[in-house]
Amino acid sequence: MSGDTEGTRLDPWLDSYASRALAMRASEIRALFAVANRPEVVSLAGGMPYIAGLPLEEIADTMRRLIVERGATALQYGSGQGDEELREQIVEVMKLEGIHAHPDDVVVTTGSQQAVDLVTTIFINPGDVVIVEAPSYVGALGVFRAHEADVVHVPMDEDGLIPESLDETITRLKAAGKRVKFLYTVPNFHNPAGVTLSLERRPKIVEIARRHGVLILEDNPYGLLGFDSEPLPAMRSLSEDGVIYLGSFSKTFAPGFRVGWAVAPHAVREKLVLASEAAILCPSNASQMAISSYLAHHDWLGQIKSFRVQYRERRDAIIEALEEHIPAATWTVPAGGFYTWVRLPEGLDAKSMLPRAVTARVAYVPGTAFYMDGRGADHMRLSFCYPTPERIREGVRRLAGVVDAEMELVKIFGTGTDRGGETVSFPSPDVA
Amino acid sequence: MSGDTEGTRLDPWLDSYASRALAMRASEIRALFAVANRPEVVSLAGGMPYIAGLPLEEIADTMRRLIVERGATALQYGSGQGDEELREQIVEVMKLEGIHAHPDDVVVTTGSQQAVDLVTTIFINPGDVVIVEAPSYVGALGVFRAHEADVVHVPMDEDGLIPESLDETITRLKAAGKRVKFLYTVPNFHNPAGVTLSLERRPKIVEIARRHGVLILEDNPYGLLGFDSEPLPAMRSLSEDGVIYLGSFSKTFAPGFRVGWAVAPHAVREKLVLASEAAILCPSNASQMAISSYLAHHDWLGQIKSFRVQYRERRDAIIEALEEHIPAATWTVPAGGFYTWVRLPEGLDAKSMLPRAVTARVAYVPGTAFYMDGRGADHMRLSFCYPTPERIREGVRRLAGVVDAEMELVKIFGTGTDRGGETVSFPSPDVA
C-alpha cells in the first residue's frame, strides 16, 4: 500500500543491509494515516497533545529573551548528558512523584523515545527477552523489534500489570533458558490501555523484578496528567538500583522540542551518556534551554492543571459518546492521560474496519499495533487528547455508523473476517 | 581517571549489558577536557563554531515570530522524515555543491551525527567492515565501534583519500572473505586532517566503490566553508545510487538546534526514516522550523561568507604562529573548515604530553583519537574555529613551550615515551 515492497525490489543495496534492517518495513496503515490527517477526518488516532492550550505569546517572548541573552550558549554544542540547569529542574519535577534523585543521575534525551532506544541499545543482544504489557506502547515495540529482541507480553487488568502473571512468565522464560533483560512498563494512564498500576501492586512488581534480576524500565510520560487525584509514587521511588525511570516534557508541555530524560543507576547512566553521544553527540541546547526557561518563568504546574481540566472534559466527552452511540462495545475509563482502549463487539476486526472508518471520516489505531504476536484485532485505541469535545462526539457518532454496518455484515456472513496478520511495525508520530 | 572503572565494578547490572555496551567506556581524556574548558585555558581542542558571529537579535526576533505565528505546529510532533519546507530548502542549499535532489530524498536528523548512526544501524552487522580515512572523524569512529564494526583505515595525502590504496584495501579485504559495507569519508576540509579530496580523484573514488559494490557515506559539514574558492562538486553529484550524502547546519549556522540531514537512494531513505522513527520518533519541529525561518528571512549565504572571512583569518593566525613558534613540527594548511593536523617532532607523544599542555593552559586533541588501531600518537589536531586570532597565537606560544620542554626530555632520555594504547572511545561534544 505504501509502495515499500516495490521500492525494496528495486533496491541496489538490498544485499548490504544489516539483519536488523530486514525487519524494518513501513506499517500498512501508514498510507491510511496520510488520509486520516486531512482536516475533514476526526482523528482519534494520534497522541498529539492539545498545544493550542499553551500561552504561545508568552513562550515566544521567553524564546526571544533566551536567544538575545544566552544565544552564544543556546546555539552552541552542549554536554552529552544534558544541560545542568535543566537536570536540576527535572529533579524538582520528579519530586511530585516521590522520586529523590541527583542531577548527576539524569540523562537528557531527544524525547523519551530516544531513552527507550538507548536503554535497549546497551542491554539487548538479538534474542534477549523484553517483557511488556499486553498491550504495550507501539513506539517502544518498534525499538525492541529494531534491536531484534524477543518481546513477551504479560496480561493486565483494570489495576495494570498483574504481578502473579509477571512472576510466572519470568519463571517460565528463565526455565526455558531465555535471558530476560528488562520489563518495559507504562504504569500511569497506560498507552494504549488507559489503566493505571495500583498503589498496592507497585512494590510487588519491584520485588518480583528484583528477585529475578530483571531491570524495570518505567516509562512515565502521563503521570502528572491525572484527572481525579494526585500522582502515585513512581516505582523508581521504591527502588533506585532496580529501575530506570523515563520522563518527558512532550505531554506536560510540548513535544516539538523533543526533550525527555532518563534517570538510571550510576553505572548504567554512564553507559547511556556514551550511547547517546554516539547516537546524537549531544541533545539540543536550544531545546533544553527553551524548556528550562519555560519552567523558570512560567506557571508550569498551573499549566498542567489546566491541561488536566481540558483532558478530563475530553475524556468525559468520549466516554459519554461511547455509552450513547456504541453500547455494544466495552472500554476502559482512564483516570488520566490520553487514551481509552475499546473492545469491539464480537466478530468485528478493528484493522479490516479501519479503511471504512477513514472513508466515514474518523480514524483510530487498531489494537494489532500494540502487540508483537498478532493479537489485538478485537480492540482499538481511541485518543481524546487532540480534538475538541464536540469533534470527539462527532467522531464517535461516525465510528458508531461504521460499527453498526460491520455488525450487520457479521450477522449476515458470520464472524469469518480476517484476523491477526501484520502489526504496526514501527512507531510513527501519528500514533505517539 | 574518570572513575568509570570503579563505577563498573560496583554495577549491579554488569552481567546484563549487550555485547556492544561492553566496548563503551569513557575516553581517558574526557576528565582532562573538563579542565580544558576552563576560561583560562586556550582550547584548540573543540570543533565549536564561532557562534558570536551570528546576528543574535535578529535570530531572536525570528524565533519569537515563529512561535507566535506557527507555534501550534512548531511545538507539536512532526513527520519522521522531517519538515517538508525545510527539506525543500535543503535541496536548494545542496545545489551549491552540484547536487540535484528531490525533497523526498532528504531525511532530517538530529545533527549529522544521528545520520551516521542511522546509516550504520541499517547496514552494519557486527564484524562488517567500514572503511575510513587515516585519520578519521572521532565521532563517526564512536558510532562504528558502538555497532561492533571492523574499521579499516586507508591512507590519505595532501589531495585526500588515495584511490589506489582504497582499491587495494577493498580487494584485499574481499579476498579475505570480509563484508565491506561502506566507505565513510569527509571529502572537504577533513576532520582532523585538514585536507580536501581533489577534483580529479572524486570520480575515481566513486568508480572504485561502484566496481566493488561498496556504498559511499559522504559526510560534508564543512563544504561551504572554503577560504579561497567555490565549493567542489560533491561525490553525490556524480552518483545518485552509490552515495549517501550527509549535510549539517551545525557549522554553517549553529549546532545548538541539532539539525543535519541525509540524502539517500530511495529504498535506503525509506529505511533511514523507519530507523529514525524507532530512535527518536521525529526530529524537533521547533528546531527545524527555526532553521527554516532563518534560511527564509536572513541572508544565510552572506553569513557563510562572513564566517569564511573569520575562519580564514584564524587559519592564517594558527599557521603563522606554528611557523614562528613550533618550526620543528609539520602541519597541513587547510583551504577551509576548522582544523590543522600537526605532526610533532620525532619522539614526542601527543597523548602523554596532553596533561602537561593543559597545565600550561592550552588544549588539543591527540591524534590517537582519530584512529581505531592505536596509531596517531605522533599527531595532534588543532582547531582554529573558536578562539580569537589573538588567543590562537597565545595558545600556540604556550604549546611551543610544552613542545620545547618535551624535546629537551627526548634529547636526554631518548624516544622511549609511551606510545599507542587507548584511543578516544566515544565522540564527545568537546571534539566535535
Chai-1 contact restraints between the chains, C-beta under 6 A:
chainA,res_idxA,chainB,res_idxB,connection_type,confidence,min_distance_angstrom,max_distance_angstrom,comment,restraint_id
A,G7,B,H266,contact,1.0,0.0,6.0,A-B,restraint_1
A,G7,B,A267,contact,1.0,0.0,6.0,A-B,restraint_2
A,G7,B,E270,contact,1.0,0.0,6.0,A-B,restraint_3
A,T8,B,A267,contact,1.0,0.0,6.0,A-B,restraint_4
A,D11,B,A267,contact,1.0,0.0,6.0,A-B,restraint_5
A,P12,B,D241,contact,1.0,0.0,6.0,A-B,restraint_6
A,W13,B,V268,contact,1.0,0.0,6.0,A-B,restraint_7
A,S16,B,F123,contact,1.0,0.0,6.0,A-B,restraint_8
A,S16,B,K181,contact,1.0,0.0,6.0,A-B,restraint_9
A,Y17,B,I122,contact,1.0,0.0,6.0,A-B,restraint_10
A,A18,B,F123,contact,1.0,0.0,6.0,A-B,restraint_11
A,A18,B,I124,contact,1.0,0.0,6.0,A-B,restraint_12
A,A18,B,N125,contact,1.0,0.0,6.0,A-B,restraint_13
A,S19,B,N125,contact,1.0,0.0,6.0,A-B,restraint_14
A,A21,B,I122,contact,1.0,0.0,6.0,A-B,restraint_15
A,A21,B,K271,contact,1.0,0.0,6.0,A-B,restraint_16
A,M24,B,K271,contact,1.0,0.0,6.0,A-B,restraint_17
A,M24,B,L274,contact,1.0,0.0,6.0,A-B,restraint_18
A,M48,B,Q76,contact,1.0,0.0,6.0,A-B,restraint_19
A,M48,B,Y77,contact,1.0,0.0,6.0,A-B,restraint_20
A,I51,B,A72,contact,1.0,0.0,6.0,A-B,restraint_21
A,I51,B,L75,contact,1.0,0.0,6.0,A-B,restraint_22
A,I51,B,Q76,contact,1.0,0.0,6.0,A-B,restraint_23
A,A52,B,A72,contact,1.0,0.0,6.0,A-B,restraint_24
A,L56,B,I67,contact,1.0,0.0,6.0,A-B,restraint_25
A,L56,B,G71,contact,1.0,0.0,6.0,A-B,restraint_26
A,I59,B,I67,contact,1.0,0.0,6.0,A-B,restraint_27
A,A60,B,R64,contact,1.0,0.0,6.0,A-B,restraint_28
A,A60,B,I67,contact,1.0,0.0,6.0,A-B,restraint_29
A,A60,B,V68,contact,1.0,0.0,6.0,A-B,restraint_30
A,M63,B,M63,contact,1.0,0.0,6.0,A-B,restraint_31
A,M63,B,I67,contact,1.0,0.0,6.0,A-B,restraint_32
A,R64,B,A60,contact,1.0,0.0,6.0,A-B,restraint_33
A,R64,B,R64,contact,1.0,0.0,6.0,A-B,restraint_34
A,I67,B,L56,contact,1.0,0.0,6.0,A-B,restraint_35
A,I67,B,I59,contact,1.0,0.0,6.0,A-B,restraint_36
A,I67,B,A60,contact,1.0,0.0,6.0,A-B,restraint_37
A,I67,B,M63,contact,1.0,0.0,6.0,A-B,restraint_38
A,V68,B,A60,contact,1.0,0.0,6.0,A-B,restraint_39
A,G71,B,L56,contact,1.0,0.0,6.0,A-B,restraint_40
A,A72,B,I51,contact,1.0,0.0,6.0,A-B,restraint_41
A,A72,B,A52,contact,1.0,0.0,6.0,A-B,restraint_42
A,A74,B,G256,contact,1.0,0.0,6.0,A-B,restraint_43
A,L75,B,I51,contact,1.0,0.0,6.0,A-B,restraint_44
A,L75,B,A254,contact,1.0,0.0,6.0,A-B,restraint_45
A,L75,B,G256,contact,1.0,0.0,6.0,A-B,restraint_46
A,Q76,B,M48,contact,1.0,0.0,6.0,A-B,restraint_47
A,Q76,B,I51,contact,1.0,0.0,6.0,A-B,restraint_48
A,Q76,B,G256,contact,1.0,0.0,6.0,A-B,restraint_49
A,Y77,B,M48,contact,1.0,0.0,6.0,A-B,restraint_50
A,Y77,B,P255,contact,1.0,0.0,6.0,A-B,restraint_51
A,Y77,B,P429,contact,1.0,0.0,6.0,A-B,restraint_52
A,Y77,B,A432,contact,1.0,0.0,6.0,A-B,restraint_53
A,G80,B,P429,contact,1.0,0.0,6.0,A-B,restraint_54
A,T110,B,T110,contact,1.0,0.0,6.0,A-B,restraint_55
A,T110,B,I280,contact,1.0,0.0,6.0,A-B,restraint_56
A,G111,B,I280,contact,1.0,0.0,6.0,A-B,restraint_57
A,G111,B,L281,contact,1.0,0.0,6.0,A-B,restraint_58
A,Q113,B,I280,contact,1.0,0.0,6.0,A-B,restraint_59
A,Q113,B,L281,contact,1.0,0.0,6.0,A-B,restraint_60
A,Q114,B,I280,contact,1.0,0.0,6.0,A-B,restraint_61
A,D117,B,A279,contact,1.0,0.0,6.0,A-B,restraint_62
A,I122,B,Y17,contact,1.0,0.0,6.0,A-B,restraint_63
A,I122,B,A21,contact,1.0,0.0,6.0,A-B,restraint_64
A,F123,B,S16,contact,1.0,0.0,6.0,A-B,restraint_65
A,F123,B,A18,contact,1.0,0.0,6.0,A-B,restraint_66
A,I124,B,A18,contact,1.0,0.0,6.0,A-B,restraint_67
A,N125,B,A18,contact,1.0,0.0,6.0,A-B,restraint_68
A,N125,B,S19,contact,1.0,0.0,6.0,A-B,restraint_69
A,G142,B,A278,contact,1.0,0.0,6.0,A-B,restraint_70
A,V143,B,A278,contact,1.0,0.0,6.0,A-B,restraint_71
A,A146,B,A278,contact,1.0,0.0,6.0,A-B,restraint_72
A,K181,B,S16,contact,1.0,0.0,6.0,A-B,restraint_73
A,D241,B,P12,contact,1.0,0.0,6.0,A-B,restraint_74
A,A254,B,L75,contact,1.0,0.0,6.0,A-B,restraint_75
A,P255,B,Y77,contact,1.0,0.0,6.0,A-B,restraint_76
A,G256,B,A74,contact,1.0,0.0,6.0,A-B,restraint_77
A,G256,B,L75,contact,1.0,0.0,6.0,A-B,restraint_78
A,G256,B,Q76,contact,1.0,0.0,6.0,A-B,restraint_79
A,G256,B,N285,contact,1.0,0.0,6.0,A-B,restraint_80
A,G256,B,A286,contact,1.0,0.0,6.0,A-B,restraint_81
A,F257,B,S284,contact,1.0,0.0,6.0,A-B,restraint_82
A,F257,B,A286,contact,1.0,0.0,6.0,A-B,restraint_83
A,R258,B,S284,contact,1.0,0.0,6.0,A-B,restraint_84
A,H266,B,G7,contact,1.0,0.0,6.0,A-B,restraint_85
A,A267,B,G7,contact,1.0,0.0,6.0,A-B,restraint_86
A,A267,B,T8,contact,1.0,0.0,6.0,A-B,restraint_87
A,A267,B,D11,contact,1.0,0.0,6.0,A-B,restraint_88
A,V268,B,W13,contact,1.0,0.0,6.0,A-B,restraint_89
A,E270,B,G7,contact,1.0,0.0,6.0,A-B,restraint_90
A,K271,B,A21,contact,1.0,0.0,6.0,A-B,restraint_91
A,K271,B,M24,contact,1.0,0.0,6.0,A-B,restraint_92
A,L274,B,M24,contact,1.0,0.0,6.0,A-B,restraint_93
A,L274,B,F426,contact,1.0,0.0,6.0,A-B,restraint_94
A,E277,B,F426,contact,1.0,0.0,6.0,A-B,restraint_95
A,E277,B,P427,contact,1.0,0.0,6.0,A-B,restraint_96
A,E277,B,S428,contact,1.0,0.0,6.0,A-B,restraint_97
A,A278,B,G142,contact,1.0,0.0,6.0,A-B,restraint_98
A,A278,B,V143,contact,1.0,0.0,6.0,A-B,restraint_99
A,A278,B,A146,contact,1.0,0.0,6.0,A-B,restraint_100
A,A278,B,F426,contact,1.0,0.0,6.0,A-B,restraint_101
A,A279,B,D117,contact,1.0,0.0,6.0,A-B,restraint_102
A,I280,B,T110,contact,1.0,0.0,6.0,A-B,restraint_103
A,I280,B,G111,contact,1.0,0.0,6.0,A-B,restraint_104
A,I280,B,Q113,contact,1.0,0.0,6.0,A-B,restraint_105
A,I280,B,Q114,contact,1.0,0.0,6.0,A-B,restraint_106
A,L281,B,G111,contact,1.0,0.0,6.0,A-B,restraint_107
A,L281,B,Q113,contact,1.0,0.0,6.0,A-B,restraint_108
A,L281,B,P427,contact,1.0,0.0,6.0,A-B,restraint_109
A,L281,B,P429,contact,1.0,0.0,6.0,A-B,restraint_110
A,L281,B,A432,contact,1.0,0.0,6.0,A-B,restraint_111
A,C282,B,P429,contact,1.0,0.0,6.0,A-B,restraint_112
A,S284,B,F257,contact,1.0,0.0,6.0,A-B,restraint_113
A,S284,B,R258,contact,1.0,0.0,6.0,A-B,restraint_114
A,S284,B,S287,contact,1.0,0.0,6.0,A-B,restraint_115
A,N285,B,G256,contact,1.0,0.0,6.0,A-B,restraint_116
A,A286,B,G256,contact,1.0,0.0,6.0,A-B,restraint_117
A,A286,B,F257,contact,1.0,0.0,6.0,A-B,restraint_118
A,S287,B,S284,contact,1.0,0.0,6.0,A-B,restraint_119
A,F426,B,L274,contact,1.0,0.0,6.0,A-B,restraint_120
A,F426,B,E277,contact,1.0,0.0,6.0,A-B,restraint_121
A,F426,B,A278,contact,1.0,0.0,6.0,A-B,restraint_122
A,P427,B,E277,contact,1.0,0.0,6.0,A-B,restraint_123
A,P427,B,L281,contact,1.0,0.0,6.0,A-B,restraint_124
A,S428,B,E277,contact,1.0,0.0,6.0,A-B,restraint_125
A,P429,B,Y77,contact,1.0,0.0,6.0,A-B,restraint_126
A,P429,B,G80,contact,1.0,0.0,6.0,A-B,restraint_127
A,P429,B,L281,contact,1.0,0.0,6.0,A-B,restraint_128
A,P429,B,C282,contact,1.0,0.0,6.0,A-B,restraint_129
A,A432,B,Y77,contact,1.0,0.0,6.0,A-B,restraint_130
A,A432,B,L281,contact,1.0,0.0,6.0,A-B,restraint_131
